[in-house]
């Protein structure tokens, strides 16, 4: 796993038990899984729109948002990025 992904996921995990009202991640955990699923849907649509009519910088930006929200969902379900890596690796054996 890349260091950036590792650090981000560790930060997301730490936010599960924090109460900082200024943390967007904390607010997502408080809002619950349905809100995160809604955000994932919104971000996926934004990736598609960016890919169809905007530049690569916008695609990267929107894809980053999508991956972040997916990582929050993984954390909510007590899954990890490593679980995703293992699944992907199993597909290439």
PyMOL Python script that loads the backbone (N, CA, C, O; Angstrom):
from pymol import cmd

cmd.read_pdbstr("""\
ATOM      1  N   UNK A   1       0.853  -1.175   0.000  1.00  0.00           N
ATOM      2  CA  UNK A   1       0.000   0.000   0.000  1.00  0.00           C
ATOM      3  C   UNK A   1       0.897   1.236   0.000  1.00  0.00           C
ATOM      4  O   UNK A   1       1.924   1.256   0.678  1.00  0.00           O
ATOM      5  N   UNK A   2       0.523   2.245  -0.742  1.00  0.00           N
ATOM      6  CA  UNK A   2       1.331   3.462  -0.773  1.00  0.00           C
ATOM      7  C   UNK A   2       1.264   4.166   0.574  1.00  0.00           C
ATOM      8  O   UNK A   2       0.298   4.014   1.322  1.00  0.00           O
ATOM      9  N   UNK A   3       2.292   4.929   0.869  1.00  0.00           N
ATOM     10  CA  UNK A   3       2.342   5.644   2.146  1.00  0.00           C
ATOM     11  C   UNK A   3       1.204   6.649   2.262  1.00  0.00           C
ATOM     12  O   UNK A   3       0.662   6.844   3.350  1.00  0.00           O
ATOM     13  N   UNK A   4       0.838   7.285   1.165  1.00  0.00           N
ATOM     14  CA  UNK A   4      -0.261   8.251   1.195  1.00  0.00           C
ATOM     15  C   UNK A   4      -1.562   7.552   1.567  1.00  0.00           C
ATOM     16  O   UNK A   4      -2.303   8.033   2.424  1.00  0.00           O
ATOM     17  N   UNK A   5      -1.841   6.428   0.932  1.00  0.00           N
ATOM     18  CA  UNK A   5      -3.065   5.672   1.229  1.00  0.00           C
ATOM     19  C   UNK A   5      -3.038   5.184   2.673  1.00  0.00           C
ATOM     20  O   UNK A   5      -4.041   5.273   3.380  1.00  0.00           O
ATOM     21  N   UNK A   6      -1.899   4.674   3.107  1.00  0.00           N
ATOM     22  CA  UNK A   6      -1.766   4.192   4.486  1.00  0.00           C
ATOM     23  C   UNK A   6      -2.033   5.313   5.476  1.00  0.00           C
ATOM     24  O   UNK A   6      -2.802   5.137   6.421  1.00  0.00           O
ATOM     25  N   UNK A   7      -1.410   6.456   5.271  1.00  0.00           N
ATOM     26  CA  UNK A   7      -1.581   7.589   6.186  1.00  0.00           C
ATOM     27  C   UNK A   7      -3.017   8.091   6.191  1.00  0.00           C
ATOM     28  O   UNK A   7      -3.580   8.378   7.247  1.00  0.00           O
ATOM     29  N   UNK A   8      -3.604   8.193   5.007  1.00  0.00           N
ATOM     30  CA  UNK A   8      -4.990   8.652   4.925  1.00  0.00           C
ATOM     31  C   UNK A   8      -5.918   7.688   5.643  1.00  0.00           C
ATOM     32  O   UNK A   8      -6.788   8.114   6.403  1.00  0.00           O
ATOM     33  N   UNK A   9      -5.743   6.399   5.411  1.00  0.00           N
ATOM     34  CA  UNK A   9      -6.634   5.435   6.054  1.00  0.00           C
ATOM     35  C   UNK A   9      -6.453   5.450   7.573  1.00  0.00           C
ATOM     36  O   UNK A   9      -7.433   5.324   8.307  1.00  0.00           O
ATOM     37  N   UNK A  10      -5.226   5.601   8.051  1.00  0.00           N
ATOM     38  CA  UNK A  10      -4.986   5.697   9.492  1.00  0.00           C
ATOM     39  C   UNK A  10      -5.670   6.930  10.072  1.00  0.00           C
ATOM     40  O   UNK A  10      -6.232   6.873  11.166  1.00  0.00           O
ATOM     41  N   UNK A  11      -5.623   8.037   9.348  1.00  0.00           N
ATOM     42  CA  UNK A  11      -6.298   9.252   9.806  1.00  0.00           C
ATOM     43  C   UNK A  11      -7.804   9.041   9.851  1.00  0.00           C
ATOM     44  O   UNK A  11      -8.457   9.430  10.819  1.00  0.00           O
ATOM     45  N   UNK A  12      -8.356   8.432   8.816  1.00  0.00           N
ATOM     46  CA  UNK A  12      -9.792   8.141   8.795  1.00  0.00           C
ATOM     47  C   UNK A  12     -10.159   7.254   9.979  1.00  0.00           C
ATOM     48  O   UNK A  12     -11.147   7.513  10.667  1.00  0.00           O
ATOM     49  N   UNK A  13      -9.376   6.219  10.218  1.00  0.00           N
ATOM     50  CA  UNK A  13      -9.640   5.317  11.348  1.00  0.00           C
ATOM     51  C   UNK A  13      -9.632   6.081  12.666  1.00  0.00           C
ATOM     52  O   UNK A  13     -10.485   5.846  13.522  1.00  0.00           O
ATOM     53  N   UNK A  14      -8.688   6.984  12.835  1.00  0.00           N
ATOM     54  CA  UNK A  14      -8.589   7.728  14.093  1.00  0.00           C
ATOM     55  C   UNK A  14      -9.790   8.640  14.308  1.00  0.00           C
ATOM     56  O   UNK A  14     -10.153   8.933  15.447  1.00  0.00           O
ATOM     57  N   UNK A  15     -10.400   9.082  13.231  1.00  0.00           N
ATOM     58  CA  UNK A  15     -11.557   9.988  13.344  1.00  0.00           C
ATOM     59  C   UNK A  15     -12.812   9.273  13.850  1.00  0.00           C
ATOM     60  O   UNK A  15     -13.762   9.927  14.278  1.00  0.00           O
ATOM     61  N   UNK A  16     -12.824   7.953  13.806  1.00  0.00           N
ATOM     62  CA  UNK A  16     -13.996   7.204  14.275  1.00  0.00           C
ATOM     63  C   UNK A  16     -14.287   7.475  15.744  1.00  0.00           C
ATOM     64  O   UNK A  16     -15.442   7.431  16.166  1.00  0.00           O
ATOM     65  N   UNK A  17     -13.259   7.752  16.514  1.00  0.00           N
ATOM     66  CA  UNK A  17     -13.437   7.932  17.958  1.00  0.00           C
ATOM     67  C   UNK A  17     -13.262   9.376  18.396  1.00  0.00           C
ATOM     68  O   UNK A  17     -13.339   9.668  19.589  1.00  0.00           O
ATOM     69  N   UNK A  18     -13.031  10.277  17.468  1.00  0.00           N
ATOM     70  CA  UNK A  18     -12.853  11.683  17.813  1.00  0.00           C
ATOM     71  C   UNK A  18     -14.194  12.411  17.801  1.00  0.00           C
ATOM     72  O   UNK A  18     -15.184  11.923  17.256  1.00  0.00           O
ATOM     73  N   UNK A  19     -14.196  13.572  18.405  1.00  0.00           N
ATOM     74  CA  UNK A  19     -15.420  14.372  18.459  1.00  0.00           C
ATOM     75  C   UNK A  19     -15.208  15.782  17.923  1.00  0.00           C
ATOM     76  O   UNK A  19     -16.033  16.663  18.170  1.00  0.00           O
ATOM     77  N   UNK A  20     -14.127  16.009  17.202  1.00  0.00           N
ATOM     78  CA  UNK A  20     -13.813  17.330  16.675  1.00  0.00           C
ATOM     79  C   UNK A  20     -14.929  17.802  15.742  1.00  0.00           C
ATOM     80  O   UNK A  20     -15.134  17.216  14.679  1.00  0.00           O
ATOM     81  N   UNK A  21     -15.652  18.857  16.131  1.00  0.00           N
ATOM     82  CA  UNK A  21     -16.767  19.320  15.300  1.00  0.00           C
ATOM     83  C   UNK A  21     -16.317  19.944  13.976  1.00  0.00           C
ATOM     84  O   UNK A  21     -17.136  20.150  13.080  1.00  0.00           O
ATOM     85  N   UNK A  22     -15.028  20.242  13.849  1.00  0.00           N
ATOM     86  CA  UNK A  22     -14.511  20.848  12.623  1.00  0.00           C
ATOM     87  C   UNK A  22     -13.984  19.820  11.626  1.00  0.00           C
ATOM     88  O   UNK A  22     -13.516  20.188  10.549  1.00  0.00           O
ATOM     89  N   UNK A  23     -14.056  18.542  11.973  1.00  0.00           N
ATOM     90  CA  UNK A  23     -13.541  17.489  11.099  1.00  0.00           C
ATOM     91  C   UNK A  23     -14.648  16.974  10.181  1.00  0.00           C
ATOM     92  O   UNK A  23     -15.689  16.507  10.643  1.00  0.00           O
ATOM     93  N   UNK A  24     -14.405  17.067   8.883  1.00  0.00           N
ATOM     94  CA  UNK A  24     -15.372  16.547   7.916  1.00  0.00           C
ATOM     95  C   UNK A  24     -15.544  15.044   8.085  1.00  0.00           C
ATOM     96  O   UNK A  24     -16.657  14.527   7.993  1.00  0.00           O
ATOM     97  N   UNK A  25     -14.444  14.346   8.332  1.00  0.00           N
ATOM     98  CA  UNK A  25     -14.512  12.894   8.496  1.00  0.00           C
ATOM     99  C   UNK A  25     -15.338  12.528   9.718  1.00  0.00           C
ATOM    100  O   UNK A  25     -16.156  11.609   9.658  1.00  0.00           O
ATOM    101  N   UNK A  26     -15.137  13.232  10.824  1.00  0.00           N
ATOM    102  CA  UNK A  26     -15.940  12.994  12.029  1.00  0.00           C
ATOM    103  C   UNK A  26     -17.416  13.209  11.702  1.00  0.00           C
ATOM    104  O   UNK A  26     -18.269  12.432  12.131  1.00  0.00           O
ATOM    105  N   UNK A  27     -17.717  14.257  10.946  1.00  0.00           N
ATOM    106  CA  UNK A  27     -19.124  14.530  10.607  1.00  0.00           C
ATOM    107  C   UNK A  27     -19.717  13.412   9.758  1.00  0.00           C
ATOM    108  O   UNK A  27     -20.902  13.104   9.888  1.00  0.00           O
ATOM    109  N   UNK A  28     -18.914  12.804   8.894  1.00  0.00           N
ATOM    110  CA  UNK A  28     -19.415  11.675   8.101  1.00  0.00           C
ATOM    111  C   UNK A  28     -19.724  10.475   8.988  1.00  0.00           C
ATOM    112  O   UNK A  28     -20.751   9.820   8.811  1.00  0.00           O
ATOM    113  N   UNK A  29     -18.842  10.184   9.943  1.00  0.00           N
ATOM    114  CA  UNK A  29     -19.104   9.067  10.850  1.00  0.00           C
ATOM    115  C   UNK A  29     -20.374   9.316  11.656  1.00  0.00           C
ATOM    116  O   UNK A  29     -21.154   8.393  11.890  1.00  0.00           O
ATOM    117  N   UNK A  30     -20.580  10.544  12.075  1.00  0.00           N
ATOM    118  CA  UNK A  30     -21.788  10.870  12.842  1.00  0.00           C
ATOM    119  C   UNK A  30     -23.041  10.790  11.972  1.00  0.00           C
ATOM    120  O   UNK A  30     -24.104  10.392  12.449  1.00  0.00           O
ATOM    121  N   UNK A  31     -22.919  11.164  10.711  1.00  0.00           N
ATOM    122  CA  UNK A  31     -24.073  11.155   9.804  1.00  0.00           C
ATOM    123  C   UNK A  31     -24.516   9.739   9.465  1.00  0.00           C
ATOM    124  O   UNK A  31     -25.697   9.496   9.214  1.00  0.00           O
ATOM    125  N   UNK A  32     -23.575   8.811   9.458  1.00  0.00           N
ATOM    126  CA  UNK A  32     -23.927   7.414   9.237  1.00  0.00           C
ATOM    127  C   UNK A  32     -23.683   6.923   7.824  1.00  0.00           C
ATOM    128  O   UNK A  32     -23.363   7.686   6.913  1.00  0.00           O
ATOM    129  N   UNK A  33     -23.849   5.619   7.681  1.00  0.00           N
ATOM    130  CA  UNK A  33     -23.526   4.941   6.428  1.00  0.00           C
ATOM    131  C   UNK A  33     -24.345   5.448   5.251  1.00  0.00           C
ATOM    132  O   UNK A  33     -23.805   5.602   4.156  1.00  0.00           O
ATOM    133  N   UNK A  34     -25.628   5.709   5.446  1.00  0.00           N
ATOM    134  CA  UNK A  34     -26.452   6.172   4.322  1.00  0.00           C
ATOM    135  C   UNK A  34     -25.926   7.475   3.735  1.00  0.00           C
ATOM    136  O   UNK A  34     -25.942   7.661   2.519  1.00  0.00           O
ATOM    137  N   UNK A  35     -25.461   8.372   4.591  1.00  0.00           N
ATOM    138  CA  UNK A  35     -24.903   9.635   4.104  1.00  0.00           C
ATOM    139  C   UNK A  35     -23.619   9.392   3.314  1.00  0.00           C
ATOM    140  O   UNK A  35     -23.389  10.031   2.287  1.00  0.00           O
ATOM    141  N   UNK A  36     -22.792   8.478   3.787  1.00  0.00           N
ATOM    142  CA  UNK A  36     -21.551   8.162   3.074  1.00  0.00           C
ATOM    143  C   UNK A  36     -21.874   7.508   1.730  1.00  0.00           C
ATOM    144  O   UNK A  36     -21.229   7.814   0.727  1.00  0.00           O
ATOM    145  N   UNK A  37     -22.847   6.628   1.700  1.00  0.00           N
ATOM    146  CA  UNK A  37     -23.255   6.010   0.433  1.00  0.00           C
ATOM    147  C   UNK A  37     -23.751   7.067  -0.554  1.00  0.00           C
ATOM    148  O   UNK A  37     -23.459   6.997  -1.748  1.00  0.00           O
ATOM    149  N   UNK A  38     -24.493   8.029  -0.055  1.00  0.00           N
ATOM    150  CA  UNK A  38     -24.964   9.134  -0.893  1.00  0.00           C
ATOM    151  C   UNK A  38     -23.776   9.906  -1.468  1.00  0.00           C
ATOM    152  O   UNK A  38     -23.760  10.234  -2.654  1.00  0.00           O
ATOM    153  N   UNK A  39     -22.783  10.193  -0.625  1.00  0.00           N
ATOM    154  CA  UNK A  39     -21.597  10.915  -1.081  1.00  0.00           C
ATOM    155  C   UNK A  39     -20.828  10.106  -2.127  1.00  0.00           C
ATOM    156  O   UNK A  39     -20.328  10.668  -3.102  1.00  0.00           O
ATOM    157  N   UNK A  40     -20.733   8.797  -1.929  1.00  0.00           N
ATOM    158  CA  UNK A  40     -20.045   7.953  -2.908  1.00  0.00           C
ATOM    159  C   UNK A  40     -20.758   8.034  -4.255  1.00  0.00           C
ATOM    160  O   UNK A  40     -20.112   8.140  -5.297  1.00  0.00           O
ATOM    161  N   UNK A  41     -22.082   7.985  -4.232  1.00  0.00           N
ATOM    162  CA  UNK A  41     -22.846   8.115  -5.472  1.00  0.00           C
ATOM    163  C   UNK A  41     -22.609   9.452  -6.151  1.00  0.00           C
ATOM    164  O   UNK A  41     -22.411   9.510  -7.365  1.00  0.00           O
ATOM    165  N   UNK A  42     -22.629  10.526  -5.371  1.00  0.00           N
ATOM    166  CA  UNK A  42     -22.387  11.860  -5.921  1.00  0.00           C
ATOM    167  C   UNK A  42     -20.992  11.956  -6.531  1.00  0.00           C
ATOM    168  O   UNK A  42     -20.814  12.477  -7.632  1.00  0.00           O
ATOM    169  N   UNK A  43     -20.018  11.448  -5.801  1.00  0.00           N
ATOM    170  CA  UNK A  43     -18.635  11.537  -6.285  1.00  0.00           C
ATOM    171  C   UNK A  43     -18.427  10.683  -7.534  1.00  0.00           C
ATOM    172  O   UNK A  43     -17.685  11.076  -8.435  1.00  0.00           O
ATOM    173  N   UNK A  44     -19.069   9.528  -7.593  1.00  0.00           N
ATOM    174  CA  UNK A  44     -18.953   8.680  -8.785  1.00  0.00           C
ATOM    175  C   UNK A  44     -19.507   9.404 -10.014  1.00  0.00           C
ATOM    176  O   UNK A  44     -18.922   9.346 -11.096  1.00  0.00           O
ATOM    177  N   UNK A  45     -20.628  10.079  -9.839  1.00  0.00           N
ATOM    178  CA  UNK A  45     -21.208  10.851 -10.940  1.00  0.00           C
ATOM    179  C   UNK A  45     -20.266  11.974 -11.354  1.00  0.00           C
ATOM    180  O   UNK A  45     -20.105  12.248 -12.543  1.00  0.00           O
ATOM    181  N   UNK A  46     -19.644  12.625 -10.373  1.00  0.00           N
ATOM    182  CA  UNK A  46     -18.711  13.707 -10.685  1.00  0.00           C
ATOM    183  C   UNK A  46     -17.484  13.192 -11.438  1.00  0.00           C
ATOM    184  O   UNK A  46     -16.950  13.891 -12.300  1.00  0.00           O
ATOM    185  N   UNK A  47     -17.035  11.983 -11.124  1.00  0.00           N
ATOM    186  CA  UNK A  47     -15.921  11.383 -11.868  1.00  0.00           C
ATOM    187  C   UNK A  47     -16.335  11.177 -13.325  1.00  0.00           C
ATOM    188  O   UNK A  47     -15.575  11.488 -14.243  1.00  0.00           O
ATOM    189  N   UNK A  48     -17.526  10.660 -13.529  1.00  0.00           N
ATOM    190  CA  UNK A  48     -18.009  10.411 -14.889  1.00  0.00           C
ATOM    191  C   UNK A  48     -18.116  11.715 -15.672  1.00  0.00           C
ATOM    192  O   UNK A  48     -17.676  11.791 -16.819  1.00  0.00           O
ATOM    193  N   UNK A  49     -18.695  12.731 -15.059  1.00  0.00           N
ATOM    194  CA  UNK A  49     -18.839  14.028 -15.729  1.00  0.00           C
ATOM    195  C   UNK A  49     -17.469  14.602 -16.075  1.00  0.00           C
ATOM    196  O   UNK A  49     -17.260  15.111 -17.176  1.00  0.00           O
ATOM    197  N   UNK A  50     -16.542  14.515 -15.129  1.00  0.00           N
ATOM    198  CA  UNK A  50     -15.189  15.029 -15.376  1.00  0.00           C
ATOM    199  C   UNK A  50     -14.515  14.274 -16.514  1.00  0.00           C
ATOM    200  O   UNK A  50     -13.852  14.876 -17.359  1.00  0.00           O
ATOM    201  N   UNK A  51     -14.685  12.967 -16.536  1.00  0.00           N
ATOM    202  CA  UNK A  51     -14.046  12.151 -17.577  1.00  0.00           C
ATOM    203  C   UNK A  51     -14.636  12.430 -18.958  1.00  0.00           C
ATOM    204  O   UNK A  51     -13.940  12.326 -19.968  1.00  0.00           O
ATOM    205  N   UNK A  52     -15.904  12.780 -18.997  1.00  0.00           N
ATOM    206  CA  UNK A  52     -16.565  13.022 -20.281  1.00  0.00           C
ATOM    207  C   UNK A  52     -16.299  14.414 -20.839  1.00  0.00           C
ATOM    208  O   UNK A  52     -16.325  14.601 -22.056  1.00  0.00           O
ATOM    209  N   UNK A  53     -16.044  15.398 -19.972  1.00  0.00           N
ATOM    210  CA  UNK A  53     -15.961  16.736 -20.533  1.00  0.00           C
ATOM    211  C   UNK A  53     -14.971  17.679 -19.890  1.00  0.00           C
ATOM    212  O   UNK A  53     -14.953  18.867 -20.214  1.00  0.00           O
ATOM    213  N   UNK A  54     -14.152  17.183 -18.994  1.00  0.00           N
ATOM    214  CA  UNK A  54     -13.201  18.059 -18.325  1.00  0.00           C
ATOM    215  C   UNK A  54     -11.805  17.453 -18.429  1.00  0.00           C
ATOM    216  O   UNK A  54     -11.646  16.325 -18.895  1.00  0.00           O
ATOM    217  N   UNK A  55     -10.823  18.184 -18.005  1.00  0.00           N
ATOM    218  CA  UNK A  55      -9.443  17.730 -18.137  1.00  0.00           C
ATOM    219  C   UNK A  55      -9.044  16.694 -17.100  1.00  0.00           C
ATOM    220  O   UNK A  55      -9.785  16.382 -16.169  1.00  0.00           O
ATOM    221  N   UNK A  56      -7.852  16.179 -17.301  1.00  0.00           N
ATOM    222  CA  UNK A  56      -7.325  15.143 -16.415  1.00  0.00           C
ATOM    223  C   UNK A  56      -7.189  15.620 -14.972  1.00  0.00           C
ATOM    224  O   UNK A  56      -7.393  14.837 -14.043  1.00  0.00           O
ATOM    225  N   UNK A  57      -6.846  16.896 -14.770  1.00  0.00           N
ATOM    226  CA  UNK A  57      -6.729  17.416 -13.405  1.00  0.00           C
ATOM    227  C   UNK A  57      -8.048  17.276 -12.657  1.00  0.00           C
ATOM    228  O   UNK A  57      -8.067  16.926 -11.477  1.00  0.00           O
ATOM    229  N   UNK A  58      -9.137  17.548 -13.341  1.00  0.00           N
ATOM    230  CA  UNK A  58     -10.454  17.432 -12.712  1.00  0.00           C
ATOM    231  C   UNK A  58     -10.793  15.974 -12.435  1.00  0.00           C
ATOM    232  O   UNK A  58     -11.381  15.665 -11.398  1.00  0.00           O
ATOM    233  N   UNK A  59     -10.436  15.082 -13.336  1.00  0.00           N
ATOM    234  CA  UNK A  59     -10.660  13.646 -13.117  1.00  0.00           C
ATOM    235  C   UNK A  59      -9.894  13.193 -11.878  1.00  0.00           C
ATOM    236  O   UNK A  59     -10.438  12.472 -11.041  1.00  0.00           O
ATOM    237  N   UNK A  60      -8.647  13.607 -11.757  1.00  0.00           N
ATOM    238  CA  UNK A  60      -7.834  13.240 -10.589  1.00  0.00           C
ATOM    239  C   UNK A  60      -8.469  13.778  -9.314  1.00  0.00           C
ATOM    240  O   UNK A  60      -8.550  13.066  -8.313  1.00  0.00           O
ATOM    241  N   UNK A  61      -8.919  15.023  -9.343  1.00  0.00           N
ATOM    242  CA  UNK A  61      -9.549  15.646  -8.178  1.00  0.00           C
ATOM    243  C   UNK A  61     -10.795  14.873  -7.752  1.00  0.00           C
ATOM    244  O   UNK A  61     -10.954  14.537  -6.578  1.00  0.00           O
ATOM    245  N   UNK A  62     -11.667  14.597  -8.701  1.00  0.00           N
ATOM    246  CA  UNK A  62     -12.917  13.903  -8.377  1.00  0.00           C
ATOM    247  C   UNK A  62     -12.664  12.452  -7.971  1.00  0.00           C
ATOM    248  O   UNK A  62     -13.331  11.938  -7.074  1.00  0.00           O
ATOM    249  N   UNK A  63     -11.719  11.795  -8.614  1.00  0.00           N
ATOM    250  CA  UNK A  63     -11.384  10.419  -8.249  1.00  0.00           C
ATOM    251  C   UNK A  63     -10.835  10.364  -6.821  1.00  0.00           C
ATOM    252  O   UNK A  63     -11.110   9.420  -6.080  1.00  0.00           O
ATOM    253  N   UNK A  64     -10.065  11.371  -6.446  1.00  0.00           N
ATOM    254  CA  UNK A  64      -9.544  11.435  -5.076  1.00  0.00           C
ATOM    255  C   UNK A  64     -10.686  11.548  -4.073  1.00  0.00           C
ATOM    256  O   UNK A  64     -10.670  10.888  -3.033  1.00  0.00           O
ATOM    257  N   UNK A  65     -11.675  12.382  -4.382  1.00  0.00           N
ATOM    258  CA  UNK A  65     -12.850  12.491  -3.509  1.00  0.00           C
ATOM    259  C   UNK A  65     -13.576  11.155  -3.402  1.00  0.00           C
ATOM    260  O   UNK A  65     -13.973  10.742  -2.312  1.00  0.00           O
ATOM    261  N   UNK A  66     -13.748  10.485  -4.534  1.00  0.00           N
ATOM    262  CA  UNK A  66     -14.439   9.194  -4.545  1.00  0.00           C
ATOM    263  C   UNK A  66     -13.698   8.166  -3.696  1.00  0.00           C
ATOM    264  O   UNK A  66     -14.309   7.475  -2.880  1.00  0.00           O
ATOM    265  N   UNK A  67     -12.396   8.065  -3.886  1.00  0.00           N
ATOM    266  CA  UNK A  67     -11.620   7.091  -3.111  1.00  0.00           C
ATOM    267  C   UNK A  67     -11.652   7.406  -1.621  1.00  0.00           C
ATOM    268  O   UNK A  67     -11.741   6.496  -0.798  1.00  0.00           O
ATOM    269  N   UNK A  68     -11.581   8.680  -1.270  1.00  0.00           N
ATOM    270  CA  UNK A  68     -11.666   9.074   0.144  1.00  0.00           C
ATOM    271  C   UNK A  68     -12.986   8.593   0.753  1.00  0.00           C
ATOM    272  O   UNK A  68     -12.986   7.976   1.819  1.00  0.00           O
ATOM    273  N   UNK A  69     -14.090   8.867   0.093  1.00  0.00           N
ATOM    274  CA  UNK A  69     -15.387   8.470   0.642  1.00  0.00           C
ATOM    275  C   UNK A  69     -15.529   6.948   0.695  1.00  0.00           C
ATOM    276  O   UNK A  69     -16.156   6.418   1.612  1.00  0.00           O
ATOM    277  N   UNK A  70     -14.956   6.248  -0.273  1.00  0.00           N
ATOM    278  CA  UNK A  70     -14.950   4.780  -0.222  1.00  0.00           C
ATOM    279  C   UNK A  70     -14.144   4.286   0.975  1.00  0.00           C
ATOM    280  O   UNK A  70     -14.513   3.297   1.609  1.00  0.00           O
ATOM    281  N   UNK A  71     -13.058   4.963   1.280  1.00  0.00           N
ATOM    282  CA  UNK A  71     -12.246   4.581   2.438  1.00  0.00           C
ATOM    283  C   UNK A  71     -13.006   4.819   3.745  1.00  0.00           C
ATOM    284  O   UNK A  71     -12.871   4.041   4.690  1.00  0.00           O
ATOM    285  N   UNK A  72     -13.792   5.875   3.803  1.00  0.00           N
ATOM    286  CA  UNK A  72     -14.620   6.113   4.992  1.00  0.00           C
ATOM    287  C   UNK A  72     -15.617   4.970   5.150  1.00  0.00           C
ATOM    288  O   UNK A  72     -15.826   4.480   6.259  1.00  0.00           O
ATOM    289  N   UNK A  73     -16.227   4.547   4.057  1.00  0.00           N
ATOM    290  CA  UNK A  73     -17.168   3.425   4.114  1.00  0.00           C
ATOM    291  C   UNK A  73     -16.474   2.156   4.594  1.00  0.00           C
ATOM    292  O   UNK A  73     -17.012   1.438   5.438  1.00  0.00           O
ATOM    293  N   UNK A  74     -15.295   1.875   4.070  1.00  0.00           N
ATOM    294  CA  UNK A  74     -14.542   0.703   4.538  1.00  0.00           C
ATOM    295  C   UNK A  74     -14.333   0.769   6.044  1.00  0.00           C
ATOM    296  O   UNK A  74     -14.537  -0.218   6.750  1.00  0.00           O
ATOM    297  N   UNK A  75     -13.930   1.920   6.526  1.00  0.00           N
ATOM    298  CA  UNK A  75     -13.688   2.086   7.956  1.00  0.00           C
ATOM    299  C   UNK A  75     -14.966   1.887   8.765  1.00  0.00           C
ATOM    300  O   UNK A  75     -14.943   1.250   9.818  1.00  0.00           O
ATOM    301  N   UNK A  76     -16.065   2.422   8.280  1.00  0.00           N
ATOM    302  CA  UNK A  76     -17.350   2.250   8.969  1.00  0.00           C
ATOM    303  C   UNK A  76     -17.706   0.774   9.119  1.00  0.00           C
ATOM    304  O   UNK A  76     -18.307   0.371  10.115  1.00  0.00           O
ATOM    305  N   UNK A  77     -17.337  -0.014   8.137  1.00  0.00           N
ATOM    306  CA  UNK A  77     -17.667  -1.441   8.133  1.00  0.00           C
ATOM    307  C   UNK A  77     -16.560  -2.296   8.735  1.00  0.00           C
ATOM    308  O   UNK A  77     -16.585  -3.523   8.638  1.00  0.00           O
ATOM    309  N   UNK A  78     -15.582  -1.627   9.362  1.00  0.00           N
ATOM    310  CA  UNK A  78     -14.433  -2.321   9.963  1.00  0.00           C
ATOM    311  C   UNK A  78     -13.676  -3.163   8.947  1.00  0.00           C
ATOM    312  O   UNK A  78     -13.167  -4.239   9.261  1.00  0.00           O
ATOM    313  N   UNK A  79     -13.614  -2.655   7.732  1.00  0.00           N
ATOM    314  CA  UNK A  79     -12.798  -3.248   6.680  1.00  0.00           C
ATOM    315  C   UNK A  79     -11.584  -2.351   6.492  1.00  0.00           C
ATOM    316  O   UNK A  79     -11.516  -1.264   7.066  1.00  0.00           O
ATOM    317  N   UNK A  80     -10.638  -2.796   5.701  1.00  0.00           N
ATOM    318  CA  UNK A  80      -9.443  -1.983   5.496  1.00  0.00           C
ATOM    319  C   UNK A  80      -9.086  -1.918   4.019  1.00  0.00           C
ATOM    320  O   UNK A  80      -9.607  -2.674   3.200  1.00  0.00           O
ATOM    321  N   UNK A  81      -8.190  -1.002   3.699  1.00  0.00           N
ATOM    322  CA  UNK A  81      -7.697  -0.907   2.339  1.00  0.00           C
ATOM    323  C   UNK A  81      -6.974  -2.191   1.963  1.00  0.00           C
ATOM    324  O   UNK A  81      -6.979  -2.595   0.800  1.00  0.00           O
ATOM    325  N   UNK A  82      -6.355  -2.829   2.942  1.00  0.00           N
ATOM    326  CA  UNK A  82      -5.670  -4.106   2.701  1.00  0.00           C
ATOM    327  C   UNK A  82      -6.643  -5.173   2.213  1.00  0.00           C
ATOM    328  O   UNK A  82      -6.280  -6.022   1.399  1.00  0.00           O
ATOM    329  N   UNK A  83      -7.878  -5.131   2.709  1.00  0.00           N
ATOM    330  CA  UNK A  83      -8.893  -6.078   2.227  1.00  0.00           C
ATOM    331  C   UNK A  83      -9.119  -5.903   0.723  1.00  0.00           C
ATOM    332  O   UNK A  83      -9.293  -6.880  -0.005  1.00  0.00           O
ATOM    333  N   UNK A  84      -9.114  -4.666   0.276  1.00  0.00           N
ATOM    334  CA  UNK A  84      -9.294  -4.384  -1.146  1.00  0.00           C
ATOM    335  C   UNK A  84      -8.075  -4.866  -1.928  1.00  0.00           C
ATOM    336  O   UNK A  84      -8.212  -5.479  -2.987  1.00  0.00           O
ATOM    337  N   UNK A  85      -6.886  -4.585  -1.403  1.00  0.00           N
ATOM    338  CA  UNK A  85      -5.664  -5.045  -2.071  1.00  0.00           C
ATOM    339  C   UNK A  85      -5.637  -6.566  -2.196  1.00  0.00           C
ATOM    340  O   UNK A  85      -5.257  -7.101  -3.237  1.00  0.00           O
ATOM    341  N   UNK A  86      -6.038  -7.256  -1.140  1.00  0.00           N
ATOM    342  CA  UNK A  86      -6.060  -8.726  -1.177  1.00  0.00           C
ATOM    343  C   UNK A  86      -7.026  -9.234  -2.239  1.00  0.00           C
ATOM    344  O   UNK A  86      -6.715 -10.175  -2.968  1.00  0.00           O
ATOM    345  N   UNK A  87      -8.194  -8.613  -2.324  1.00  0.00           N
ATOM    346  CA  UNK A  87      -9.174  -9.016  -3.333  1.00  0.00           C
ATOM    347  C   UNK A  87      -8.628  -8.783  -4.741  1.00  0.00           C
ATOM    348  O   UNK A  87      -8.753  -9.642  -5.614  1.00  0.00           O
ATOM    349  N   UNK A  88      -8.033  -7.632  -4.951  1.00  0.00           N
ATOM    350  CA  UNK A  88      -7.468  -7.344  -6.271  1.00  0.00           C
ATOM    351  C   UNK A  88      -6.345  -8.316  -6.611  1.00  0.00           C
ATOM    352  O   UNK A  88      -6.252  -8.791  -7.743  1.00  0.00           O
ATOM    353  N   UNK A  89      -5.501  -8.608  -5.641  1.00  0.00           N
ATOM    354  CA  UNK A  89      -4.399  -9.549  -5.873  1.00  0.00           C
ATOM    355  C   UNK A  89      -4.924 -10.935  -6.225  1.00  0.00           C
ATOM    356  O   UNK A  89      -4.344 -11.628  -7.062  1.00  0.00           O
ATOM    357  N   UNK A  90      -6.023 -11.342  -5.588  1.00  0.00           N
ATOM    358  CA  UNK A  90      -6.572 -12.675  -5.848  1.00  0.00           C
ATOM    359  C   UNK A  90      -7.109 -12.806  -7.270  1.00  0.00           C
ATOM    360  O   UNK A  90      -7.245 -13.915  -7.787  1.00  0.00           O
ATOM    361  N   UNK A  91      -7.405 -11.701  -7.884  1.00  0.00           N
ATOM    362  CA  UNK A  91      -7.931 -11.717  -9.251  1.00  0.00           C
ATOM    363  C   UNK A  91      -6.835 -11.873 -10.300  1.00  0.00           C
ATOM    364  O   UNK A  91      -7.122 -12.105 -11.474  1.00  0.00           O
ATOM    365  N   UNK A  92      -5.591 -11.745  -9.879  1.00  0.00           N
ATOM    366  CA  UNK A  92      -4.479 -11.804 -10.827  1.00  0.00           C
ATOM    367  C   UNK A  92      -3.556 -12.976 -10.578  1.00  0.00           C
ATOM    368  O   UNK A  92      -2.380 -12.927 -10.938  1.00  0.00           O
ATOM    369  N   UNK A  93      -4.074 -14.033  -9.963  1.00  0.00           N
ATOM    370  CA  UNK A  93      -3.264 -15.221  -9.692  1.00  0.00           C
ATOM    371  C   UNK A  93      -3.310 -16.165 -10.859  1.00  0.00           C
ATOM    372  O   UNK A  93      -2.687 -17.227 -10.819  1.00  0.00           O
TER     373      UNK A  93
END
""", "prot")
cmd.dss("prot")
cmd.show_as("cartoon", "prot")
cmd.util.cbc("prot")
cmd.orient("prot")
